[in-house]
């Protein structure tokens, strides 16, 4: 291997692609999860119980699940650049429109539309990364990408909390200002995608001819070892055992990444009711600092050691155990620290998970399977928030809901170790044309 050529090519990929997609994903998760901070004011204004809030959160995932796979398949047809731009512009407009709602029903409708608009973005970007980054660097690339999600909590939660302070300006509630302001960046970035991203290495004017040749050859060699390859249709891929096992792992980890994330400010408010909304939003952001660190370290170590299974499953098991301990801890600050570490370890498996997925799957089968895996996980978003809300209303506590999450994480970790080591049998299907990026 030409070390100088590989180093220069990867350096260009890291500089050109990673910062931009981090920013895009930051905005995506900001618009998806800022409702957790808005709820500190919005619930009272709209007369929402915790159960009604959970239903509103869950409506996003109904449409997201329905349109996830079709969205990713369409992306392979029209090109990543155009499709990602379309997604960002439409979700930005809907997110801004959240500021106009006045009834619970309007909340449900707008969250449904937001899920429809955003469907396919995360799996689309994951697939996009797999089309550019070799296997040897993919976990680190995935960890940087998911830092956009985590930064949306580290930076976005306090920012959202401060926007609640605009309450009363122009006779408008603070939570409405939050939605108005935070939806605009998605529209701006969506337009920028059209001018910034390239659909494939072949179309990257910023790579030299030698760098393009090296990158295409390296990716082709990586894809040759995939368990579901270019010659498999997307329908046959969805029947493959490894796709379903990966879906189960991602579904179970989502109990934390979706359930806790969307309820964290409310959970903390129940623990320290005397604190201001801004302080609550800052406390809610701290776990994601550790998530950033753990993702990077776990992804880097996995790439360096070339070990996937333990790096995938063990963090999830630790996350579940820590959450279980926190439930039965009487000291509030110790419980908070355990909650911080729970979130950190839960996110630590993320880059490994998608590295494993894109190593096992390639071509149009990968695009469909990644979307399918992500859609299955979003069933947790569909069912868990209403369940957590109902449990809280019935017991006046989040403990039983958090216990369900803890058990799911431990089971997910065990399955993760298994799937990280398992090779699926070859899929028998008719050949299709290799995907042209």
C-alpha positions in Angstrom: 0.0 0.0 0.0 1.2 3.5 -0.8 1.3 5.0 2.7 1.7 8.6 1.5 -1.2 8.2 -0.9 -3.5 6.6 1.7 -2.5 9.2 4.3 -3.1 12.2 2.0 -6.4 10.7 0.8 -7.8 10.0 4.2 -6.7 13.5 5.4 -8.7 15.1 2.6 -11.7 12.9 3.4 -11.5 13.9 7.1 -11.2 17.6 6.3 -13.8 17.8 3.6 -16.5 15.4 4.7 -16.4 14.9 8.5 -16.8 18.5 9.8 -19.7 19.2 7.4 -21.7 16.1 8.2 -21.1 16.6 11.9 -22.7 20.0 11.6 -25.6 18.5 9.6 -26.2 15.8 12.2 -25.9 18.4 15.0 -28.8 20.3 13.4 -30.8 17.2 12.8 -30.7 16.1 16.4 -31.2 19.6 17.7 -34.5 19.8 15.8 -35.5 16.3 16.8 -34.9 16.5 20.5 -35.4 20.2 21.4 -38.9 19.3 22.3 -37.5 17.8 25.5 -36.5 21.3 26.6 -39.5 23.0 25.1 -41.6 20.6 27.2 -40.5 22.5 30.4 -42.8 25.3 29.3 -44.9 23.9 26.4 -46.6 21.1 28.4 -48.3 23.6 30.7 -49.2 26.0 27.9 -50.9 23.2 25.9 -52.3 21.4 28.8 -50.2 18.2 28.2 -49.9 15.4 30.7 -46.7 13.4 30.7 -48.6 10.7 28.7 -49.8 13.2 26.1 -46.2 14.6 25.8 -44.9 11.0 25.3 -47.5 10.5 22.6 -46.5 13.7 20.9 -42.8 12.6 21.0 -43.8 9.1 19.6 -45.7 10.5 16.6 -42.4 11.5 15.1 -41.3 7.9 15.0 -44.5 6.6 13.2 -43.8 8.5 10.0 -40.1 8.1 10.4 -40.5 4.3 10.4 -42.9 4.3 7.4 -40.7 6.5 5.2 -37.2 5.4 6.3 -36.5 2.5 3.9 -38.1 4.2 0.8 -36.1 7.3 1.5 -32.8 5.5 1.5 -33.6 3.6 -1.7 -34.6 6.8 -3.4 -31.3 8.4 -2.3 -29.5 5.7 -4.3 -31.5 6.6 -7.4 -31.3 10.4 -7.3 -28.0 10.9 -5.6 -27.0 11.6 -2.0 -26.4 15.4 -2.5 -29.9 16.2 -3.8 -31.7 13.9 -1.4 -29.9 15.0 1.7 -30.6 18.6 0.8 -34.3 17.9 0.3 -34.5 16.2 3.7 -32.8 19.1 5.5 -34.8 21.8 3.9 -38.2 20.1 4.5 -37.5 19.2 8.1 -36.2 22.7 8.8 -39.5 24.2 7.6 -41.6 21.8 9.7 -39.4 22.3 12.8 -40.0 26.1 12.5 -43.7 25.4 12.1 -43.7 23.7 15.5 -43.8 27.2 17.0 -47.3 27.8 15.6 -49.1 24.9 17.4 -51.8 25.6 19.9 -53.4 22.3 20.7 -52.2 18.7 21.5 -53.6 17.5 18.1 -51.6 20.1 16.3 -48.5 18.9 18.2 -49.2 15.3 17.1 -49.6 16.3 13.5 -46.5 18.4 13.3 -44.4 15.7 15.0 -45.7 13.3 12.4 -44.7 15.6 9.6 -41.3 16.2 11.1 -40.6 12.4 11.1 -41.8 12.2 7.5 -39.4 15.0 6.5 -36.4 13.7 8.4 -36.8 10.0 7.5 -33.7 8.6 5.9 -31.3 11.3 7.0 -29.2 9.4 9.5 -29.1 6.1 7.6 -28.4 8.0 4.4 -25.4 9.7 5.9 -24.2 6.4 7.4 -24.4 4.8 3.9 -22.7 7.9 2.4 -19.8 7.4 4.9 -19.4 3.8 3.9 -19.1 4.9 0.3 -16.1 7.1 1.1 -14.2 5.7 4.1 -12.2 2.4 4.0 -13.0 -0.3 6.6 -9.8 0.5 8.5 -10.9 4.0 9.3 -14.7 3.6 9.3 -15.3 3.3 13.1 -13.5 6.5 13.7 -15.4 8.2 10.9 -18.7 7.0 12.4 -17.7 8.2 15.8 -17.0 11.7 14.5 -20.3 11.7 12.6 -22.2 10.7 15.7 -20.5 13.5 17.6 -22.9 15.8 15.8 -25.7 14.0 17.6 -24.0 14.3 20.9 -23.0 17.9 20.4 -26.7 18.7 19.8 -27.2 17.7 23.4 -23.9 19.2 24.8 -24.4 22.6 23.1 -28.1 22.4 22.0 -29.7 21.7 25.4 -28.2 24.8 27.1 -28.9 26.9 24.0 -32.5 25.6 23.9 -32.8 26.3 27.7 -31.6 29.9 27.2 -34.0 30.4 24.3 -36.8 29.7 26.8 -35.7 32.9 28.4 -37.1 34.8 25.4 -40.5 34.2 26.9 -42.7 37.2 26.5 -40.7 39.0 23.9 -43.1 40.2 21.2 -45.9 38.5 23.3 -44.5 35.1 22.2 -43.8 32.2 24.6 -40.2 31.1 25.0 -40.8 27.6 23.7 -42.2 29.0 20.5 -39.1 31.2 20.0 -37.1 28.0 20.5 -38.8 26.2 17.6 -38.8 29.4 15.3 -35.1 30.0 15.7 -33.7 26.4 15.7 -35.5 25.3 12.5 -33.8 27.9 10.4 -30.3 26.4 10.3 -31.6 23.2 8.7 -32.9 25.1 5.8 -29.6 27.0 5.3 -27.5 23.9 5.6 -29.8 22.0 3.2 -29.1 24.6 0.5 -25.4 24.4 1.3 -25.4 20.6 0.7 -26.2 21.2 -2.9 -23.0 23.2 -3.4 -20.7 21.3 -1.0 -21.1 17.6 -1.1 -20.1 15.3 -3.9 -22.2 12.2 -4.7 -19.2 9.8 -5.0 -15.4 9.8 -5.1 -15.6 9.9 -8.9 -17.2 13.3 -8.8 -14.9 14.7 -6.1 -12.9 17.5 -7.8 -10.9 17.9 -4.6 -9.3 14.5 -5.0 -6.5 13.8 -7.4 -6.7 11.1 -10.0 -4.3 8.9 -8.0 -6.3 9.5 -4.8 -9.5 8.5 -6.6 -8.0 5.3 -8.0 -6.5 4.3 -4.6 -9.8 5.0 -2.8 -12.0 3.1 -5.3 -9.6 0.1 -5.2 -9.5 0.1 -1.4 -13.3 0.3 -1.1 -13.8 -2.4 -3.7 -11.4 -4.7 -1.8 -13.3 -4.0 1.5 -16.7 -4.6 -0.2 -15.5 -8.0 -1.6 -15.6 -9.4 1.9 -19.1 -8.3 2.7 -21.7 -10.9 3.7 -24.4 -9.2 1.7 -22.8 -7.7 -1.4 -23.4 -5.7 -4.5 -25.1 -8.6 -6.2 -27.9 -8.9 -3.7 -31.2 -7.1 -4.0 -32.5 -4.9 -1.2 -35.5 -7.3 -0.7 -33.3 -10.3 -0.2 -31.0 -8.4 2.2 -33.9 -7.7 4.5 -34.5 -11.5 4.8 -30.9 -12.0 6.0 -30.2 -13.2 9.6 -27.5 -10.7 10.3 -29.7 -7.8 9.3 -32.3 -8.9 11.9 -29.7 -9.4 14.6 -28.2 -6.0 14.0 -31.8 -4.6 14.0 -32.3 -6.1 17.5 -29.2 -4.6 18.9 -29.9 -1.2 17.6 -33.5 -1.4 18.8 -32.5 -2.3 22.3 -29.8 0.4 22.5 -32.4 2.9 21.4 -34.2 2.4 24.7 -31.5 4.6 26.2 -30.5 6.9 23.3 -34.2 7.7 22.6 -36.0 7.1 25.9 -33.6 8.8 28.2 -32.6 11.6 25.8 -36.1 12.7 25.3 -37.0 12.5 29.0 -33.7 13.6 30.5 -34.7 17.2 31.3 -38.0 16.0 32.9 -36.2 13.3 34.8 -33.7 15.8 36.2 -36.5 18.2 37.0 -38.1 15.5 39.1 -34.8 15.0 41.0 -33.9 18.7 41.6 -37.2 20.6 41.2 -35.7 23.7 42.8 -33.3 24.4 39.9 -34.0 26.7 37.0 -34.8 25.5 33.5 -31.4 26.7 32.3 -29.6 24.7 35.0 -31.6 21.7 34.2 -30.7 22.0 30.5 -27.0 22.2 31.5 -27.2 19.2 33.8 -28.9 17.3 30.9 -26.0 18.2 28.6 -23.2 16.8 30.7 -23.8 13.1 30.0 -23.2 13.8 26.3 -19.7 15.2 27.0 -18.9 11.7 28.2 -20.7 10.2 25.2 -18.5 12.1 22.9 -15.3 11.0 24.6 -16.4 7.3 24.9 -17.5 7.1 21.3 -14.1 8.4 20.1 -12.0 6.2 22.4 -14.0 3.1 21.7 -14.1 3.7 17.9 -10.3 4.5 17.8 -9.4 1.4 19.9 -11.6 -0.9 17.8 -10.0 0.3 14.6 -6.5 -0.1 16.1 -7.1 -3.6 17.5 -9.4 -4.7 14.6 -11.7 -6.2 17.2 -15.4 -5.4 16.9 -17.6 -7.8 19.0 -16.5 -6.8 22.5 -16.3 -3.1 21.6 -19.9 -3.5 20.4 -21.5 -5.4 23.2 -19.6 -4.7 26.5 -20.3 -0.9 26.6 -24.1 -1.6 26.3 -23.9 -4.2 29.1 -22.1 -1.7 31.4 -24.6 1.0 30.5 -27.5 -1.2 31.5 -25.9 -2.2 34.8 -25.0 1.4 35.7 -28.6 2.5 35.0 -30.0 -0.3 37.2 -27.7 0.7 40.1 -28.7 4.4 39.7 -32.4 3.5 40.2 -31.8 2.1 43.6 -29.3 4.8 44.7 -30.6 7.1 47.4 -27.9 9.8 46.9 -29.2 12.1 44.2 -25.8 13.2 43.0 -24.4 9.6 42.8 -27.6 8.7 40.9 -26.9 11.6 38.5 -23.2 10.5 38.0 -24.4 7.0 37.2 -26.9 8.4 34.8 -24.1 10.4 33.1 -22.0 7.2 32.7 -25.1 5.3 31.5 -25.5 7.7 28.6 -21.8 7.7 27.9 -21.4 4.0 27.6 -24.6 3.6 25.6 -23.3 5.9 22.9 -19.8 4.3 23.0 -21.0 1.4 20.9 -22.5 3.6 18.1 -19.5 3.9 15.8 -18.6 0.2 16.2 -22.2 -0.8 15.4 -22.3 1.1 12.1 -18.7 0.0 11.2 -19.8 -3.7 11.7 -23.0 -3.1 9.7 -21.3 -1.5 6.7 -18.6 -4.2 6.8 -21.2 -6.9 6.6 -23.4 -5.1 4.0 -22.6 -3.2 0.8 -24.3 -1.8 -2.3 -28.0 -1.1 -2.6 -28.6 -3.9 0.0 -26.6 -1.8 2.5 -28.6 1.3 1.8 -31.9 -0.5 2.4 -30.6 -2.5 5.3 -29.2 0.5 7.1 -32.5 2.3 6.8 -34.4 -0.9 7.9 -32.2 -1.3 11.0 -32.7 2.3 11.9 -36.4 2.1 11.3 -36.7 -1.0 13.6 -34.9 1.0 16.3 -37.3 3.8 16.0 -40.1 1.5 17.2 -38.5 2.2 20.5 -39.2 5.9 19.9 -42.8 5.0 18.9 -43.6 2.9 22.0 -41.2 3.9 24.7 -42.0 7.6 25.3 -45.8 7.0 25.7 -45.0 4.1 28.0 -42.6 6.1 30.1 -45.2 8.9 30.3 -47.9 6.5 31.4 -45.7 4.8 34.0 -44.8 8.3 35.4 -48.4 9.4 35.6 -49.5 6.1 37.3 -46.6 5.8 39.8 -45.3 9.4 40.1 -41.9 8.0 39.4 -39.6 7.1 36.5 -38.0 4.2 38.3 -40.0 1.3 36.6 -39.5 2.8 33.2 -35.8 3.2 33.7 -35.6 -0.4 34.9 -37.1 -1.6 31.6 -34.5 0.4 29.8 -31.7 -1.1 31.9 -32.8 -4.7 31.1 -33.0 -3.9 27.4 -29.5 -2.5 27.4 -28.0 -5.6 29.0 -29.8 -8.0 26.6 -28.7 -5.8 23.6 -25.1 -6.0 24.8 -25.2 -9.8 24.9 -26.7 -9.9 21.4 -24.2 -7.4 20.2 -21.2 -9.6 21.2 -22.8 -12.5 19.3 -23.6 -10.6 16.1 -20.2 -9.0 16.1 -18.6 -12.4 15.8 -21.3 -14.1 13.6 -21.1 -14.5 9.9 -24.4 -14.9 8.2 -25.0 -17.4 5.5 -24.8 -16.1 1.9 -28.1 -14.6 0.6 -29.5 -16.5 -2.3 -31.1 -14.0 -4.7 -31.0 -12.8 -8.2 -28.3 -10.4 -9.2 -28.9 -6.8 -9.7 -26.7 -4.2 -11.2 -24.0 -2.8 -8.9 -25.0 0.6 -7.4 -23.6 3.5 -9.4 -22.9 6.4 -7.0 
